[in-house]
Amino acid sequence: MTAYSDFSPAFVAELAIADVARAFQEDVGDGDLTAGLVDPKLRARARVVARESAVICGQPWAEAALRQMDPEVDISWLVPEGHRCNADQVVLEIHGQARALLTAERTALNFMQLLSAVATKTSDYVQAISDVPGSQARIVDTRKTLPGLRLAQKYAVHIGGGLNHRLGLYDAVLIKENHIAAAGGVTAVLHKAALVAPQARFVEIEIETLAQLSEALDAGAGMVLLDNMGLSQLQEAVQLNAGRAILEVSGGVNLSSVRAIASTGVDRISIGTLTKDIMAVDFSMRFATEAL
């Protein structure tokens, strides 16, 4: 299975190339019929404009799309990855083969609009809790991602300042209500996890009551997910925990509630909407052509 460490440039470049290759197979197939209308000797200059303010993300994917169609294309980013642009700002200038740019256009923009949307939403949540007095809370993603694009979306969360949760079912253990019931209780399931999955990056258990939290802590839990608890319960949970385990909150988190949740003293706030309920950022590409 795929592993990563803080999304190194080499890892991200390899990931982007693979994602773009799949996207081109889906979109281009055996060839771009419409691009065949354009003189193969024609070159073009193009600009990508952001129609709204956003955190720019997805540059490795856009570059992979452009270079797979024209290895000699000249690419100049005017807004760095992870920086916020203004509405109607030019974020990218390109010079290359007109046919290649036309074929790559939609794939490049698709990745930029999706990943910039995720990075922007993540950044909004990160900024919302950045000045909460005494809080060390981090914004965390979930597995609620587009099939086949999980790593790309988790990269976008990373660029937006968020923290990545487990990649999938294969790299960490998250024990939920049904696992607890099937295994015979909180203590039993935690002991079982230590035996069955010693290779897991972490073991986390979801609890719904303070009594369950107490039992989990006594059983040596290192990470606990507090599911759908109110603010007063969260404050009690933080006091009961007394720093023994990492406490994560999930359920019902939005921009109106996230500051209050962070103020309770929890360590992590996981939010499925970072990757699930997003609206694509509006980018457009404009061309000017020149004869060879």
C-alpha positions in Angstrom: 0.0 0.0 0.0 1.0 3.6 -0.5 2.9 5.4 2.3 4.0 8.9 2.6 6.0 11.2 4.9 4.9 14.8 4.9 4.3 14.8 1.1 7.8 15.3 -0.1 8.2 17.0 -3.5 9.4 13.7 -5.1 6.4 11.8 -3.7 3.9 14.4 -4.8 5.4 14.7 -8.3 5.1 10.9 -8.7 1.6 10.9 -7.4 0.6 13.8 -9.7 2.0 12.0 -12.8 0.1 8.9 -12.0 -3.2 10.7 -11.3 -2.9 12.7 -14.5 -2.1 9.6 -16.6 -5.4 8.1 -15.4 -7.2 11.4 -16.1 -5.9 11.5 -19.6 -6.9 8.0 -20.3 -10.4 8.9 -19.2 -10.6 12.2 -21.1 -8.2 11.9 -24.1 -8.3 8.2 -24.8 -6.9 7.5 -28.3 -6.6 11.2 -29.1 -8.1 14.7 -28.9 -10.3 15.0 -31.9 -11.1 18.7 -31.5 -7.4 19.7 -31.0 -6.8 18.1 -34.5 -8.5 21.3 -35.9 -5.5 23.3 -34.8 -2.3 23.8 -36.9 0.4 21.6 -35.3 2.9 24.3 -35.9 1.0 26.8 -33.9 2.3 27.9 -30.5 0.3 29.6 -27.8 0.6 31.7 -24.7 -2.0 31.2 -22.0 -3.0 32.6 -18.7 -4.9 30.9 -15.9 -7.0 33.3 -13.9 -8.7 32.6 -10.6 -12.2 34.0 -10.6 -12.4 34.1 -6.8 -10.1 34.3 -3.8 -8.6 30.9 -3.0 -5.6 29.0 -1.6 -3.8 27.8 -4.7 -3.2 24.1 -4.7 -2.6 21.4 -7.3 0.4 22.9 -9.1 2.2 19.5 -9.4 -0.9 18.1 -11.1 -1.3 21.0 -13.5 2.4 20.8 -14.4 2.1 17.1 -15.0 -0.8 17.6 -17.3 0.9 20.3 -19.3 4.2 18.4 -19.5 2.7 15.1 -20.5 1.3 16.9 -23.5 4.3 19.1 -24.2 7.5 18.2 -22.4 9.0 21.6 -23.5 6.2 23.8 -22.2 7.3 26.9 -20.3 5.4 27.2 -17.0 5.5 30.3 -14.8 3.5 30.4 -11.5 2.7 33.9 -10.3 1.1 32.6 -7.0 3.1 29.9 -5.1 1.5 26.7 -3.9 -0.3 27.2 -0.6 -0.6 31.0 -1.0 -3.9 32.8 -1.3 -4.8 34.6 -4.5 -7.3 37.4 -5.1 -10.3 37.3 -7.3 -9.5 37.8 -11.0 -5.8 37.4 -10.4 -3.5 35.7 -12.9 -2.0 32.7 -11.2 -0.2 30.9 -14.0 1.4 31.8 -17.4 2.1 29.2 -20.0 3.9 29.1 -23.4 3.9 26.0 -25.5 2.4 24.0 -28.4 -1.2 25.2 -28.9 -2.6 21.7 -29.5 -0.9 20.4 -26.3 -2.2 23.2 -24.2 -5.8 22.8 -25.5 -5.7 19.0 -24.7 -4.2 19.5 -21.3 -6.4 22.5 -20.3 -9.4 20.8 -18.7 -7.4 18.1 -16.9 -5.1 20.8 -15.4 -7.9 23.0 -14.4 -9.9 20.1 -12.9 -7.2 19.2 -10.5 -6.6 22.9 -9.6 -10.2 23.6 -9.0 -10.7 20.5 -6.8 -7.5 20.7 -4.8 -7.6 24.5 -4.3 -11.2 24.1 -3.0 -10.0 21.6 -0.4 -7.0 23.7 0.6 -9.1 26.8 0.9 -11.7 25.2 3.1 -9.0 23.6 5.3 -7.3 27.0 5.6 -10.6 28.6 6.6 -11.0 26.2 9.5 -7.3 26.4 10.5 -7.5 30.2 10.6 -10.8 30.1 12.6 -9.1 28.4 15.5 -5.6 29.9 15.1 -6.1 32.5 17.9 -8.2 30.6 20.4 -6.5 31.2 23.8 -4.7 28.2 25.1 -5.7 25.9 22.3 -3.3 23.6 20.5 -6.0 22.0 18.5 -5.3 20.8 14.9 -7.8 20.5 12.1 -7.8 16.9 10.7 -9.3 15.3 7.6 -11.1 11.9 7.2 -11.6 9.1 4.7 -14.5 10.9 3.1 -12.7 11.5 -0.1 -13.3 11.0 -3.9 -12.4 7.4 -4.8 -9.1 7.3 -6.5 -8.1 10.8 -5.4 -7.6 10.3 -1.7 -3.9 11.1 -1.6 -4.4 14.2 -3.8 -7.1 15.5 -1.5 -5.1 14.7 1.6 -2.2 16.6 0.1 -4.6 19.6 -0.4 -5.5 19.4 3.3 -1.8 19.4 4.1 -1.3 22.5 1.9 -4.2 24.2 3.7 -2.5 23.7 7.1 -4.5 20.7 8.2 -3.4 17.4 9.6 -3.9 14.1 7.8 -5.7 11.2 9.6 -5.1 7.6 8.5 -4.7 7.0 4.8 -7.0 4.0 4.8 -8.0 0.9 6.6 -4.6 -0.6 6.1 -2.3 1.8 8.0 -4.0 2.6 11.3 -6.8 1.3 13.6 -9.9 3.2 14.3 -12.2 1.3 16.7 -15.9 2.2 16.4 -19.1 1.2 18.2 -19.6 -2.0 16.2 -16.0 -3.1 16.7 -16.4 -2.6 20.5 -19.6 -4.6 20.6 -18.3 -7.4 18.5 -15.0 -7.7 20.4 -16.6 -7.7 23.9 -16.1 -4.2 25.2 -13.7 -1.3 25.3 -10.9 -3.0 27.3 -11.1 -6.2 25.3 -11.0 -4.5 21.9 -8.0 -2.4 22.8 -6.1 -5.4 24.0 -7.0 -7.2 20.8 -5.8 -4.3 18.7 -2.4 -4.4 20.3 -2.1 -8.1 19.3 -3.7 -8.1 15.9 -2.3 -4.8 14.4 1.1 -4.1 16.0 2.2 -2.4 12.7 -0.5 0.2 12.9 0.7 3.8 12.8 -1.8 4.4 15.7 -4.7 2.9 17.5 -7.7 5.1 18.1 -11.0 4.2 19.8 -14.3 6.1 19.5 -16.3 6.5 22.7 -19.7 8.1 23.4 -19.7 8.4 27.2 -17.3 9.6 29.9 -17.6 6.1 31.5 -16.2 4.6 28.2 -13.5 7.3 28.2 -12.4 6.3 31.7 -12.3 2.6 30.8 -10.3 3.3 27.6 -7.8 5.4 29.5 -7.4 2.7 32.1 -6.8 0.2 29.3 -4.0 2.3 27.9 -5.6 4.1 25.0 -3.3 6.6 23.4 -5.8 8.2 21.1 -9.6 8.7 21.7 -12.3 9.9 19.4 -15.0 11.8 21.3 -18.1 11.3 19.1 -20.9 13.9 19.0 -20.3 15.3 22.5 -21.6 18.6 23.6 -19.2 21.4 24.8 -19.7 20.7 28.5 -19.0 16.9 28.0 -15.9 17.8 26.0 -14.7 20.0 28.8 -15.3 17.1 31.3 -13.5 14.7 29.0 -10.5 16.9 28.8 -10.3 17.2 32.6 -10.8 13.4 33.0 -8.1 12.7 30.4 -5.6 15.0 32.1 -3.2 14.7 29.1 -3.0 10.9 29.1 -4.3 10.4 25.5 -4.7 12.5 22.4 -8.4 13.6 22.3 -10.1 14.0 18.9 -13.6 15.4 18.3 -15.8 14.5 15.4 -19.4 15.1 14.4 -21.4 18.3 13.7 -18.3 20.6 13.3 -18.7 23.7 11.2 -17.2 27.2 11.0 -19.7 28.5 13.5 -18.9 25.9 16.2 -15.2 25.0 15.6 -13.8 27.8 17.8 -15.9 26.8 20.8 -14.8 23.2 20.3 -11.1 24.2 20.2 -11.5 26.2 23.4 -12.4 23.0 25.3 -8.8 21.9 25.2 -9.1 18.9 22.8 -6.2 18.1 20.6 -7.7 17.3 17.2 -10.9 18.3 15.4 -11.7 16.0 12.4 -14.0 17.3 9.7 -15.3 15.2 6.8 -16.5 18.3 4.9 -12.9 19.3 4.2 -12.9 16.8 1.4 -16.6 15.8 1.0 -18.7 18.9 0.7 -16.7 21.3 -1.4 -17.4 23.8 -4.2 -14.8 23.9 -6.9 -12.7 27.0 -7.3 -13.4 28.8 -10.5 -10.4 29.0 -12.8 -10.3 29.9 -16.5 -7.5 29.7 -19.2 -7.2 32.3 -21.9 -5.1 31.7 -25.1 -3.2 33.9 -27.5 -1.6 32.1 -30.5 1.5 32.8 -32.6 2.9 31.2 -35.8 6.2 29.3 -35.7 
